[in-house]
Amino acid sequence: MLHGLHGGDTEGPVKVWDSLSHMFRDLADALAEGTEIRLPGYAAPEIPRLCDDGDGTFVRWS
């Protein structure tokens, strides 16, 4: 199981994904469709975006 850091109104880590493949599938879908990922225990959904700083491409969460 993959856990995220606590946030929002939780007091500890919360389960977010069952496996790496599930996490990457959700991330790929969100990047392709420009949709948000709603993480349990976090106050607001996160929208991943690909960014390029000239030295490489990375995922930025906003």
mmCIF file as Biopython writes it, N, C-alpha, C and O atoms, coordinates in Angstrom:
data_model
#
loop_
_atom_site.group_PDB
_atom_site.id
_atom_site.type_symbol
_atom_site.label_atom_id
_atom_site.label_alt_id
_atom_site.label_comp_id
_atom_site.label_asym_id
_atom_site.label_entity_id
_atom_site.label_seq_id
_atom_site.pdbx_PDB_ins_code
_atom_site.Cartn_x
_atom_site.Cartn_y
_atom_site.Cartn_z
_atom_site.occupancy
_atom_site.B_iso_or_equiv
_atom_site.auth_seq_id
_atom_site.auth_asym_id
_atom_site.pdbx_PDB_model_num
ATOM 1   N N  . MET A ? 1  ? 0.836  -1.173 0.000   1.0 0.0 1  A 1 
ATOM 2   C CA . MET A ? 1  ? 0.000  0.000  0.000   1.0 0.0 1  A 1 
ATOM 3   C C  . MET A ? 1  ? 0.889  1.248  0.000   1.0 0.0 1  A 1 
ATOM 4   O O  . MET A ? 1  ? 1.944  1.273  0.635   1.0 0.0 1  A 1 
ATOM 5   N N  . LEU A ? 2  ? 0.456  2.250  -0.703  1.0 0.0 2  A 1 
ATOM 6   C CA . LEU A ? 2  ? 1.182  3.513  -0.741  1.0 0.0 2  A 1 
ATOM 7   C C  . LEU A ? 2  ? 0.426  4.539  0.075   1.0 0.0 2  A 1 
ATOM 8   O O  . LEU A ? 2  ? -0.779 4.718  -0.102  1.0 0.0 2  A 1 
ATOM 9   N N  . HIS A ? 3  ? 1.124  5.203  0.956   1.0 0.0 3  A 1 
ATOM 10  C CA . HIS A ? 3  ? 0.511  6.175  1.850   1.0 0.0 3  A 1 
ATOM 11  C C  . HIS A ? 3  ? 1.030  7.563  1.540   1.0 0.0 3  A 1 
ATOM 12  O O  . HIS A ? 3  ? 2.188  7.732  1.158   1.0 0.0 3  A 1 
ATOM 13  N N  . GLY A ? 4  ? 0.180  8.545  1.705   1.0 0.0 4  A 1 
ATOM 14  C CA . GLY A ? 4  ? 0.578  9.932  1.581   1.0 0.0 4  A 1 
ATOM 15  C C  . GLY A ? 4  ? 0.828  10.512 2.959   1.0 0.0 4  A 1 
ATOM 16  O O  . GLY A ? 4  ? 0.422  9.939  3.970   1.0 0.0 4  A 1 
ATOM 17  N N  . LEU A ? 5  ? 1.487  11.634 2.992   1.0 0.0 5  A 1 
ATOM 18  C CA . LEU A ? 5  ? 1.689  12.325 4.260   1.0 0.0 5  A 1 
ATOM 19  C C  . LEU A ? 5  ? 0.352  12.815 4.773   1.0 0.0 5  A 1 
ATOM 20  O O  . LEU A ? 5  ? -0.576 13.048 3.999   1.0 0.0 5  A 1 
ATOM 21  N N  . HIS A ? 6  ? 0.262  12.968 6.074   1.0 0.0 6  A 1 
ATOM 22  C CA . HIS A ? 6  ? -1.003 13.442 6.618   1.0 0.0 6  A 1 
ATOM 23  C C  . HIS A ? 6  ? -1.249 14.880 6.175   1.0 0.0 6  A 1 
ATOM 24  O O  . HIS A ? 6  ? -0.310 15.643 5.948   1.0 0.0 6  A 1 
ATOM 25  N N  . GLY A ? 7  ? -2.465 15.220 6.062   1.0 0.0 7  A 1 
ATOM 26  C CA . GLY A ? 7  ? -2.852 16.561 5.659   1.0 0.0 7  A 1 
ATOM 27  C C  . GLY A ? 7  ? -4.314 16.776 5.955   1.0 0.0 7  A 1 
ATOM 28  O O  . GLY A ? 7  ? -5.023 15.849 6.343   1.0 0.0 7  A 1 
ATOM 29  N N  . GLY A ? 8  ? -4.757 17.980 5.774   1.0 0.0 8  A 1 
ATOM 30  C CA . GLY A ? 8  ? -6.159 18.263 6.032   1.0 0.0 8  A 1 
ATOM 31  C C  . GLY A ? 8  ? -6.498 17.988 7.480   1.0 0.0 8  A 1 
ATOM 32  O O  . GLY A ? 8  ? -5.830 18.491 8.384   1.0 0.0 8  A 1 
ATOM 33  N N  . ASP A ? 9  ? -7.528 17.196 7.707   1.0 0.0 9  A 1 
ATOM 34  C CA . ASP A ? 9  ? -7.964 16.947 9.075   1.0 0.0 9  A 1 
ATOM 35  C C  . ASP A ? 9  ? -7.546 15.576 9.596   1.0 0.0 9  A 1 
ATOM 36  O O  . ASP A ? 9  ? -8.116 15.087 10.571  1.0 0.0 9  A 1 
ATOM 37  N N  . THR A ? 10 ? -6.559 14.950 8.959   1.0 0.0 10 A 1 
ATOM 38  C CA . THR A ? 10 ? -6.101 13.642 9.423   1.0 0.0 10 A 1 
ATOM 39  C C  . THR A ? 10 ? -4.981 13.805 10.431  1.0 0.0 10 A 1 
ATOM 40  O O  . THR A ? 10 ? -4.337 14.852 10.487  1.0 0.0 10 A 1 
ATOM 41  N N  . GLU A ? 11 ? -4.749 12.782 11.221  1.0 0.0 11 A 1 
ATOM 42  C CA . GLU A ? 11 ? -3.695 12.828 12.221  1.0 0.0 11 A 1 
ATOM 43  C C  . GLU A ? 11 ? -2.505 11.969 11.848  1.0 0.0 11 A 1 
ATOM 44  O O  . GLU A ? 11 ? -1.521 11.950 12.586  1.0 0.0 11 A 1 
ATOM 45  N N  . GLY A ? 12 ? -2.552 11.271 10.753  1.0 0.0 12 A 1 
ATOM 46  C CA . GLY A ? 12 ? -1.456 10.401 10.349  1.0 0.0 12 A 1 
ATOM 47  C C  . GLY A ? 12 ? -1.533 10.106 8.871   1.0 0.0 12 A 1 
ATOM 48  O O  . GLY A ? 12 ? -2.402 10.627 8.172   1.0 0.0 12 A 1 
ATOM 49  N N  . PRO A ? 13 ? -0.618 9.265  8.385   1.0 0.0 13 A 1 
ATOM 50  C CA . PRO A ? 13 ? -0.634 8.915  6.964   1.0 0.0 13 A 1 
ATOM 51  C C  . PRO A ? 13 ? -1.963 8.266  6.570   1.0 0.0 13 A 1 
ATOM 52  O O  . PRO A ? 13 ? -2.585 7.565  7.369   1.0 0.0 13 A 1 
ATOM 53  N N  . VAL A ? 14 ? -2.378 8.505  5.354   1.0 0.0 14 A 1 
ATOM 54  C CA . VAL A ? 14 ? -3.610 7.902  4.845   1.0 0.0 14 A 1 
ATOM 55  C C  . VAL A ? 14 ? -3.289 7.069  3.616   1.0 0.0 14 A 1 
ATOM 56  O O  . VAL A ? 14 ? -2.395 7.410  2.842   1.0 0.0 14 A 1 
ATOM 57  N N  . LYS A ? 15 ? -4.017 5.980  3.441   1.0 0.0 15 A 1 
ATOM 58  C CA . LYS A ? 15 ? -3.828 5.129  2.271   1.0 0.0 15 A 1 
ATOM 59  C C  . LYS A ? 15 ? -4.335 5.877  1.048   1.0 0.0 15 A 1 
ATOM 60  O O  . LYS A ? 15 ? -5.452 6.395  1.049   1.0 0.0 15 A 1 
ATOM 61  N N  . VAL A ? 16 ? -3.508 5.934  -0.001  1.0 0.0 16 A 1 
ATOM 62  C CA . VAL A ? 16 ? -3.886 6.627  -1.218  1.0 0.0 16 A 1 
ATOM 63  C C  . VAL A ? 16 ? -4.041 5.645  -2.376  1.0 0.0 16 A 1 
ATOM 64  O O  . VAL A ? 16 ? -5.058 5.673  -3.070  1.0 0.0 16 A 1 
ATOM 65  N N  . TRP A ? 17 ? -3.057 4.783  -2.595  1.0 0.0 17 A 1 
ATOM 66  C CA . TRP A ? 17 ? -3.107 3.808  -3.682  1.0 0.0 17 A 1 
ATOM 67  C C  . TRP A ? 17 ? -2.755 2.427  -3.166  1.0 0.0 17 A 1 
ATOM 68  O O  . TRP A ? 17 ? -2.043 2.291  -2.171  1.0 0.0 17 A 1 
ATOM 69  N N  . ASP A ? 18 ? -3.258 1.397  -3.846  1.0 0.0 18 A 1 
ATOM 70  C CA . ASP A ? 18 ? -2.961 0.010  -3.486  1.0 0.0 18 A 1 
ATOM 71  C C  . ASP A ? 18 ? -1.629 -0.460 -4.041  1.0 0.0 18 A 1 
ATOM 72  O O  . ASP A ? 18 ? -1.028 -1.389 -3.502  1.0 0.0 18 A 1 
ATOM 73  N N  . SER A ? 19 ? -1.153 0.177  -5.127  1.0 0.0 19 A 1 
ATOM 74  C CA . SER A ? 19 ? 0.081  -0.275 -5.765  1.0 0.0 19 A 1 
ATOM 75  C C  . SER A ? 19 ? 0.689  0.863  -6.582  1.0 0.0 19 A 1 
ATOM 76  O O  . SER A ? 19 ? 0.035  1.873  -6.843  1.0 0.0 19 A 1 
ATOM 77  N N  . LEU A ? 20 ? 1.942  0.686  -6.979  1.0 0.0 20 A 1 
ATOM 78  C CA . LEU A ? 20 ? 2.590  1.673  -7.845  1.0 0.0 20 A 1 
ATOM 79  C C  . LEU A ? 20 ? 1.881  1.770  -9.188  1.0 0.0 20 A 1 
ATOM 80  O O  . LEU A ? 20 ? 1.734  2.862  -9.737  1.0 0.0 20 A 1 
ATOM 81  N N  . SER A ? 21 ? 1.443  0.637  -9.716  1.0 0.0 21 A 1 
ATOM 82  C CA . SER A ? 21 ? 0.767  0.679  -11.013 1.0 0.0 21 A 1 
ATOM 83  C C  . SER A ? 21 ? -0.524 1.492  -10.929 1.0 0.0 21 A 1 
ATOM 84  O O  . SER A ? 21 ? -0.861 2.208  -11.872 1.0 0.0 21 A 1 
ATOM 85  N N  . HIS A ? 22 ? -1.241 1.392  -9.827  1.0 0.0 22 A 1 
ATOM 86  C CA . HIS A ? 22 ? -2.463 2.174  -9.625  1.0 0.0 22 A 1 
ATOM 87  C C  . HIS A ? 22 ? -2.120 3.663  -9.539  1.0 0.0 22 A 1 
ATOM 88  O O  . HIS A ? 22 ? -2.821 4.491  -10.120 1.0 0.0 22 A 1 
ATOM 89  N N  . MET A ? 23 ? -1.043 4.013  -8.816  1.0 0.0 23 A 1 
ATOM 90  C CA . MET A ? 23 ? -0.631 5.405  -8.696  1.0 0.0 23 A 1 
ATOM 91  C C  . MET A ? 23 ? -0.241 5.973  -10.062 1.0 0.0 23 A 1 
ATOM 92  O O  . MET A ? 23 ? -0.665 7.071  -10.422 1.0 0.0 23 A 1 
ATOM 93  N N  . PHE A ? 24 ? 0.576  5.219  -10.829 1.0 0.0 24 A 1 
ATOM 94  C CA . PHE A ? 24 ? 1.007  5.705  -12.141 1.0 0.0 24 A 1 
ATOM 95  C C  . PHE A ? 24 ? -0.160 5.804  -13.122 1.0 0.0 24 A 1 
ATOM 96  O O  . PHE A ? 24 ? -0.189 6.708  -13.957 1.0 0.0 24 A 1 
ATOM 97  N N  . ARG A ? 25 ? -1.127 4.877  -13.029 1.0 0.0 25 A 1 
ATOM 98  C CA . ARG A ? 25 ? -2.300 4.944  -13.900 1.0 0.0 25 A 1 
ATOM 99  C C  . ARG A ? 25 ? -3.099 6.212  -13.607 1.0 0.0 25 A 1 
ATOM 100 O O  . ARG A ? 25 ? -3.497 6.919  -14.533 1.0 0.0 25 A 1 
ATOM 101 N N  . ASP A ? 26 ? -3.334 6.504  -12.337 1.0 0.0 26 A 1 
ATOM 102 C CA . ASP A ? 26 ? -4.055 7.723  -11.965 1.0 0.0 26 A 1 
ATOM 103 C C  . ASP A ? 26 ? -3.301 8.970  -12.413 1.0 0.0 26 A 1 
ATOM 104 O O  . ASP A ? 26 ? -3.906 9.912  -12.924 1.0 0.0 26 A 1 
ATOM 105 N N  . LEU A ? 27 ? -1.986 8.980  -12.223 1.0 0.0 27 A 1 
ATOM 106 C CA . LEU A ? 27 ? -1.173 10.123 -12.619 1.0 0.0 27 A 1 
ATOM 107 C C  . LEU A ? 27 ? -1.189 10.305 -14.135 1.0 0.0 27 A 1 
ATOM 108 O O  . LEU A ? 27 ? -1.366 11.425 -14.615 1.0 0.0 27 A 1 
ATOM 109 N N  . ALA A ? 28 ? -1.008 9.230  -14.895 1.0 0.0 28 A 1 
ATOM 110 C CA . ALA A ? 28 ? -1.025 9.315  -16.358 1.0 0.0 28 A 1 
ATOM 111 C C  . ALA A ? 28 ? -2.376 9.801  -16.875 1.0 0.0 28 A 1 
ATOM 112 O O  . ALA A ? 28 ? -2.433 10.632 -17.782 1.0 0.0 28 A 1 
ATOM 113 N N  . ASP A ? 29 ? -3.462 9.284  -16.300 1.0 0.0 29 A 1 
ATOM 114 C CA . ASP A ? 29 ? -4.804 9.724  -16.707 1.0 0.0 29 A 1 
ATOM 115 C C  . ASP A ? 29 ? -4.989 11.213 -16.423 1.0 0.0 29 A 1 
ATOM 116 O O  . ASP A ? 29 ? -5.499 11.944 -17.273 1.0 0.0 29 A 1 
ATOM 117 N N  . ALA A ? 30 ? -4.581 11.668 -15.243 1.0 0.0 30 A 1 
ATOM 118 C CA . ALA A ? 30 ? -4.742 13.078 -14.873 1.0 0.0 30 A 1 
ATOM 119 C C  . ALA A ? 30 ? -3.910 13.980 -15.778 1.0 0.0 30 A 1 
ATOM 120 O O  . ALA A ? 30 ? -4.371 15.049 -16.178 1.0 0.0 30 A 1 
ATOM 121 N N  . LEU A ? 31 ? -2.685 13.559 -16.103 1.0 0.0 31 A 1 
ATOM 122 C CA . LEU A ? 31 ? -1.841 14.363 -16.987 1.0 0.0 31 A 1 
ATOM 123 C C  . LEU A ? 31 ? -2.422 14.417 -18.401 1.0 0.0 31 A 1 
ATOM 124 O O  . LEU A ? 31 ? -2.437 15.478 -19.025 1.0 0.0 31 A 1 
ATOM 125 N N  . ALA A ? 32 ? -2.891 13.293 -18.900 1.0 0.0 32 A 1 
ATOM 126 C CA . ALA A ? 32 ? -3.430 13.231 -20.262 1.0 0.0 32 A 1 
ATOM 127 C C  . ALA A ? 32 ? -4.723 14.034 -20.404 1.0 0.0 32 A 1 
ATOM 128 O O  . ALA A ? 32 ? -4.957 14.669 -21.432 1.0 0.0 32 A 1 
ATOM 129 N N  . GLU A ? 33 ? -5.557 14.002 -19.367 1.0 0.0 33 A 1 
ATOM 130 C CA . GLU A ? 33 ? -6.872 14.624 -19.445 1.0 0.0 33 A 1 
ATOM 131 C C  . GLU A ? 33 ? -6.930 15.996 -18.771 1.0 0.0 33 A 1 
ATOM 132 O O  . GLU A ? 33 ? -7.929 16.705 -18.894 1.0 0.0 33 A 1 
ATOM 133 N N  . GLY A ? 34 ? -5.856 16.376 -18.055 1.0 0.0 34 A 1 
ATOM 134 C CA . GLY A ? 34 ? -5.856 17.654 -17.347 1.0 0.0 34 A 1 
ATOM 135 C C  . GLY A ? 34 ? -6.817 17.681 -16.173 1.0 0.0 34 A 1 
ATOM 136 O O  . GLY A ? 34 ? -7.344 18.734 -15.811 1.0 0.0 34 A 1 
ATOM 137 N N  . THR A ? 35 ? -7.041 16.516 -15.582 1.0 0.0 35 A 1 
ATOM 138 C CA . THR A ? 35 ? -7.991 16.421 -14.470 1.0 0.0 35 A 1 
ATOM 139 C C  . THR A ? 35 ? -7.257 16.361 -13.136 1.0 0.0 35 A 1 
ATOM 140 O O  . THR A ? 35 ? -6.039 16.192 -13.088 1.0 0.0 35 A 1 
ATOM 141 N N  . GLU A ? 36 ? -8.002 16.499 -12.080 1.0 0.0 36 A 1 
ATOM 142 C CA . GLU A ? 36 ? -7.422 16.499 -10.746 1.0 0.0 36 A 1 
ATOM 143 C C  . GLU A ? 36 ? -7.374 15.091 -10.166 1.0 0.0 36 A 1 
ATOM 144 O O  . GLU A ? 36 ? -8.119 14.199 -10.571 1.0 0.0 36 A 1 
ATOM 145 N N  . ILE A ? 37 ? -6.479 14.926 -9.214  1.0 0.0 37 A 1 
ATOM 146 C CA . ILE A ? 37 ? -6.418 13.698 -8.426  1.0 0.0 37 A 1 
ATOM 147 C C  . ILE A ? 37 ? -6.864 14.075 -7.025  1.0 0.0 37 A 1 
ATOM 148 O O  . ILE A ? 37 ? -6.287 14.960 -6.394  1.0 0.0 37 A 1 
ATOM 149 N N  . ARG A ? 38 ? -7.879 13.407 -6.553  1.0 0.0 38 A 1 
ATOM 150 C CA . ARG A ? 38 ? -8.391 13.679 -5.210  1.0 0.0 38 A 1 
ATOM 151 C C  . ARG A ? 38 ? -7.735 12.694 -4.253  1.0 0.0 38 A 1 
ATOM 152 O O  . ARG A ? 38 ? -7.976 11.488 -4.317  1.0 0.0 38 A 1 
ATOM 153 N N  . LEU A ? 39 ? -6.908 13.224 -3.372  1.0 0.0 39 A 1 
ATOM 154 C CA . LEU A ? 39 ? -6.207 12.386 -2.415  1.0 0.0 39 A 1 
ATOM 155 C C  . LEU A ? 39 ? -6.959 12.383 -1.091  1.0 0.0 39 A 1 
ATOM 156 O O  . LEU A ? 39 ? -7.274 13.450 -0.564  1.0 0.0 39 A 1 
ATOM 157 N N  . PRO A ? 40 ? -7.254 11.206 -0.541  1.0 0.0 40 A 1 
ATOM 158 C CA . PRO A ? 40 ? -7.985 11.136 0.724   1.0 0.0 40 A 1 
ATOM 159 C C  . PRO A ? 40 ? -7.214 11.863 1.828   1.0 0.0 40 A 1 
ATOM 160 O O  . PRO A ? 40 ? -5.995 11.726 1.929   1.0 0.0 40 A 1 
ATOM 161 N N  . GLY A ? 41 ? -7.913 12.624 2.641   1.0 0.0 41 A 1 
ATOM 162 C CA . GLY A ? 41 ? -7.289 13.280 3.769   1.0 0.0 41 A 1 
ATOM 163 C C  . GLY A ? 41 ? -6.663 14.625 3.440   1.0 0.0 41 A 1 
ATOM 164 O O  . GLY A ? 41 ? -6.192 15.321 4.339   1.0 0.0 41 A 1 
ATOM 165 N N  . TYR A ? 42 ? -6.651 15.001 2.176   1.0 0.0 42 A 1 
ATOM 166 C CA . TYR A ? 42 ? -6.084 16.281 1.787   1.0 0.0 42 A 1 
ATOM 167 C C  . TYR A ? 42 ? -7.225 17.264 1.536   1.0 0.0 42 A 1 
ATOM 168 O O  . TYR A ? 42 ? -8.300 16.874 1.079   1.0 0.0 42 A 1 
ATOM 169 N N  . ALA A ? 43 ? -6.989 18.515 1.832   1.0 0.0 43 A 1 
ATOM 170 C CA . ALA A ? 43 ? -8.042 19.522 1.790   1.0 0.0 43 A 1 
ATOM 171 C C  . ALA A ? 43 ? -8.591 19.757 0.385   1.0 0.0 43 A 1 
ATOM 172 O O  . ALA A ? 43 ? -9.798 19.926 0.216   1.0 0.0 43 A 1 
ATOM 173 N N  . ALA A ? 44 ? -7.731 19.768 -0.610  1.0 0.0 44 A 1 
ATOM 174 C CA . ALA A ? 44 ? -8.171 20.094 -1.965  1.0 0.0 44 A 1 
ATOM 175 C C  . ALA A ? 44 ? -7.595 19.084 -2.956  1.0 0.0 44 A 1 
ATOM 176 O O  . ALA A ? 44 ? -6.525 18.523 -2.718  1.0 0.0 44 A 1 
ATOM 177 N N  . PRO A ? 45 ? -8.291 18.851 -4.057  1.0 0.0 45 A 1 
ATOM 178 C CA . PRO A ? 45 ? -7.738 17.963 -5.079  1.0 0.0 45 A 1 
ATOM 179 C C  . PRO A ? 45 ? -6.483 18.587 -5.684  1.0 0.0 45 A 1 
ATOM 180 O O  . PRO A ? 45 ? -6.330 19.809 -5.699  1.0 0.0 45 A 1 
ATOM 181 N N  . GLU A ? 46 ? -5.603 17.748 -6.175  1.0 0.0 46 A 1 
ATOM 182 C CA . GLU A ? 46 ? -4.361 18.201 -6.789  1.0 0.0 46 A 1 
ATOM 183 C C  . GLU A ? 46 ? -4.431 17.983 -8.295  1.0 0.0 46 A 1 
ATOM 184 O O  . GLU A ? 46 ? -4.952 16.969 -8.761  1.0 0.0 46 A 1 
ATOM 185 N N  . ILE A ? 47 ? -3.904 18.941 -9.051  1.0 0.0 47 A 1 
ATOM 186 C CA . ILE A ? 47 ? -3.862 18.833 -10.507 1.0 0.0 47 A 1 
ATOM 187 C C  . ILE A ? 47 ? -2.403 18.732 -10.930 1.0 0.0 47 A 1 
ATOM 188 O O  . ILE A ? 47 ? -1.669 19.715 -10.819 1.0 0.0 47 A 1 
ATOM 189 N N  . PRO A ? 48 ? -1.958 17.568 -11.414 1.0 0.0 48 A 1 
ATOM 190 C CA . PRO A ? 48 ? -0.575 17.438 -11.857 1.0 0.0 48 A 1 
ATOM 191 C C  . PRO A ? 48 ? -0.402 18.043 -13.246 1.0 0.0 48 A 1 
ATOM 192 O O  . PRO A ? 48 ? -1.277 17.916 -14.103 1.0 0.0 48 A 1 
ATOM 193 N N  . ARG A ? 49 ? 0.739  18.704 -13.461 1.0 0.0 49 A 1 
ATOM 194 C CA . ARG A ? 49 ? 1.052  19.290 -14.766 1.0 0.0 49 A 1 
ATOM 195 C C  . ARG A ? 49 ? 2.511  19.021 -15.076 1.0 0.0 49 A 1 
ATOM 196 O O  . ARG A ? 49 ? 3.361  19.060 -14.186 1.0 0.0 49 A 1 
ATOM 197 N N  . LEU A ? 50 ? 2.799  18.747 -16.342 1.0 0.0 50 A 1 
ATOM 198 C CA . LEU A ? 50 ? 4.180  18.591 -16.762 1.0 0.0 50 A 1 
ATOM 199 C C  . LEU A ? 50 ? 4.810  19.963 -16.951 1.0 0.0 50 A 1 
ATOM 200 O O  . LEU A ? 50 ? 4.213  20.837 -17.579 1.0 0.0 50 A 1 
ATOM 201 N N  . CYS A ? 51 ? 6.004  20.161 -16.416 1.0 0.0 51 A 1 
ATOM 202 C CA . CYS A ? 51 ? 6.726  21.424 -16.531 1.0 0.0 51 A 1 
ATOM 203 C C  . CYS A ? 51 ? 8.132  21.136 -17.018 1.0 0.0 51 A 1 
ATOM 204 O O  . CYS A ? 51 ? 8.675  20.059 -16.773 1.0 0.0 51 A 1 
ATOM 205 N N  . ASP A ? 52 ? 8.718  22.097 -17.705 1.0 0.0 52 A 1 
ATOM 206 C CA . ASP A ? 52 ? 10.083 21.970 -18.196 1.0 0.0 52 A 1 
ATOM 207 C C  . ASP A ? 52 ? 10.855 23.205 -17.765 1.0 0.0 52 A 1 
ATOM 208 O O  . ASP A ? 52 ? 10.486 24.327 -18.112 1.0 0.0 52 A 1 
ATOM 209 N N  . ASP A ? 53 ? 11.929 22.999 -17.005 1.0 0.0 53 A 1 
ATOM 210 C CA . ASP A ? 53 ? 12.727 24.123 -16.531 1.0 0.0 53 A 1 
ATOM 211 C C  . ASP A ? 53 ? 14.004 24.316 -17.355 1.0 0.0 53 A 1 
ATOM 212 O O  . ASP A ? 53 ? 14.891 25.064 -16.944 1.0 0.0 53 A 1 
ATOM 213 N N  . GLY A ? 54 ? 14.106 23.662 -18.495 1.0 0.0 54 A 1 
ATOM 214 C CA . GLY A ? 54 ? 15.290 23.753 -19.339 1.0 0.0 54 A 1 
ATOM 215 C C  . GLY A ? 54 ? 16.302 22.662 -19.051 1.0 0.0 54 A 1 
ATOM 216 O O  . GLY A ? 54 ? 17.099 22.308 -19.920 1.0 0.0 54 A 1 
ATOM 217 N N  . ASP A ? 55 ? 16.278 22.120 -17.827 1.0 0.0 55 A 1 
ATOM 218 C CA . ASP A ? 55 ? 17.181 21.028 -17.458 1.0 0.0 55 A 1 
ATOM 219 C C  . ASP A ? 55 ? 16.481 19.680 -17.477 1.0 0.0 55 A 1 
ATOM 220 O O  . ASP A ? 55 ? 17.124 18.639 -17.350 1.0 0.0 55 A 1 
ATOM 221 N N  . GLY A ? 56 ? 15.181 19.699 -17.632 1.0 0.0 56 A 1 
ATOM 222 C CA . GLY A ? 56 ? 14.435 18.448 -17.650 1.0 0.0 56 A 1 
ATOM 223 C C  . GLY A ? 56 ? 12.964 18.708 -17.394 1.0 0.0 56 A 1 
ATOM 224 O O  . GLY A ? 56 ? 12.561 19.813 -17.034 1.0 0.0 56 A 1 
ATOM 225 N N  . THR A ? 57 ? 12.183 17.677 -17.586 1.0 0.0 57 A 1 
ATOM 226 C CA . THR A ? 57 ? 10.742 17.764 -17.392 1.0 0.0 57 A 1 
ATOM 227 C C  . THR A ? 57 ? 10.392 17.113 -16.064 1.0 0.0 57 A 1 
ATOM 228 O O  . THR A ? 57 ? 10.975 16.095 -15.693 1.0 0.0 57 A 1 
ATOM 229 N N  . PHE A ? 58 ? 9.439  17.703 -15.348 1.0 0.0 58 A 1 
ATOM 230 C CA . PHE A ? 58 ? 9.030  17.170 -14.060 1.0 0.0 58 A 1 
ATOM 231 C C  . PHE A ? 58 ? 7.535  17.410 -13.883 1.0 0.0 58 A 1 
ATOM 232 O O  . PHE A ? 58 ? 6.929  18.189 -14.618 1.0 0.0 58 A 1 
ATOM 233 N N  . VAL A ? 59 ? 6.955  16.738 -12.908 1.0 0.0 59 A 1 
ATOM 234 C CA . VAL A ? 59 ? 5.536  16.907 -12.580 1.0 0.0 59 A 1 
ATOM 235 C C  . VAL A ? 59 ? 5.424  17.941 -11.472 1.0 0.0 59 A 1 
ATOM 236 O O  . VAL A ? 59 ? 6.078  17.828 -10.435 1.0 0.0 59 A 1 
ATOM 237 N N  . ARG A ? 60 ? 4.606  18.932 -11.693 1.0 0.0 60 A 1 
ATOM 238 C CA . ARG A ? 60 ? 4.318  19.939 -10.662 1.0 0.0 60 A 1 
ATOM 239 C C  . ARG A ? 60 ? 2.878  19.763 -10.234 1.0 0.0 60 A 1 
ATOM 240 O O  . ARG A ? 60 ? 1.984  19.622 -11.069 1.0 0.0 60 A 1 
ATOM 241 N N  . TRP A ? 61 ? 2.657  19.772 -8.938  1.0 0.0 61 A 1 
ATOM 242 C CA . TRP A ? 61 ? 1.316  19.631 -8.368  1.0 0.0 61 A 1 
ATOM 243 C C  . TRP A ? 61 ? 0.814  21.005 -7.988  1.0 0.0 61 A 1 
ATOM 244 O O  . TRP A ? 61 ? 1.493  21.744 -7.274  1.0 0.0 61 A 1 
ATOM 245 N N  . SER A ? 62 ? -0.385 21.357 -8.466  1.0 0.0 62 A 1 
ATOM 246 C CA . SER A ? 62 ? -0.939 22.669 -8.122  1.0 0.0 62 A 1 
ATOM 247 C C  . SER A ? 62 ? -2.423 22.573 -7.887  1.0 0.0 62 A 1 
ATOM 248 O O  . SER A ? 62 ? -3.067 23.578 -7.586  1.0 0.0 62 A 1 
#
